[in-house]
Amino acid sequence: MFSWFKKKKEVFLSPEVNGVVTENGTPVANLEIIRSLMYLDEIDRRDTAITDEDGRFHFPKKTIFSSIPNKLIVENRVSQEIFIEKGSTLIPLWVANQSSIIEIPEYSKKLAFLECELTNKRVDFEFKKNNNEHLNYMASSICRWSEDYIPTWIMEDGEEKYRIHDGDFNKLTERFTGKEVQYEP
């Protein structure tokens, strides 16, 4: 009678990912990039890629099948993390939560090409949610984009340290002191 509960649906975890890693503008070869994807089943689905001589890396699109979306009350959420592990430090190339089990074109556009400079500070940023002009998507990264990229916070030690006003790295306020500060991006 309730066999539809057991039927599995496709869950979209990540689009195809392409990127390049540089340090002081020089491509970094043979660097391990880790992608961690987690759905509500809390299984950490990890895969790795190694940067080539031009610092480039690639991950294929990733989907799974799950019966969880068939439950009566479920808030679908996919955690996406792409990072470099350097000793005990994680360098985030992409950290975001997707609240859908279908592909979100705005996420796919961002992940189509990650331009990651290792000397960049991690920032929280917003990008447009095309079907709702009043809300934006949010993510965190050391990577930068030339369009549809509004940095909001500079992170230090995993915490929001400097508020970025109007997406301008020259307009900063220190989180706890409220003092304006100058920052060299």
C-alpha positions, 0 to 999 in steps of 0.5 A: 500500500505504501510502496511509493515510500520505498521508491527512490528518486534522483538527488542532485548533489553537485554539478560538474566542477572545473577550476584552477589553483594558483599561488601568487599567480603561479599555477600549483600542480599535484595538489589534492582537491577534495569534494565532500557532498552530504545529503540528509542520509549523512553519508559523506560522499568524498572524491578527489582530483589532482591539479595538473601542471596548469593548476587545473582540476575537474569533478564530474556531476554527482547524483544519487538515488534515495527514498528520503525525498518520498517522506511526508515531511522532509526539508531537502538539503545538500551540503557541498564542500570543495577544499584543500587539506594542508596539514590540519588546515582546510582551505575552502574552495567552495562551501555551500548548502543547497536546499533542493534535490534538483540542479540549481542553475546559479550553483552550476554557473559558479562551479563551472569555473573556480578561480582559486588563489591560495593567498586570498582570504576566505570570504562569505559571499552572495550571488543572485537567486534568479527566481527571487529578486529579494533573496540571494544564495550564499557560499564561502570561498577563497575563490573569486568571480568577476560577475554576480559575486558580492562578498559580505564577510572576510573570515579569519579562523573560521569566524566572520572578522570584517564586514565588507560593505557594498561588496567593496574590499576597501570598505570594511568594518571590524566585526566586534569593534565597529572600527573601519579598517583598511584591507589589502585584498 
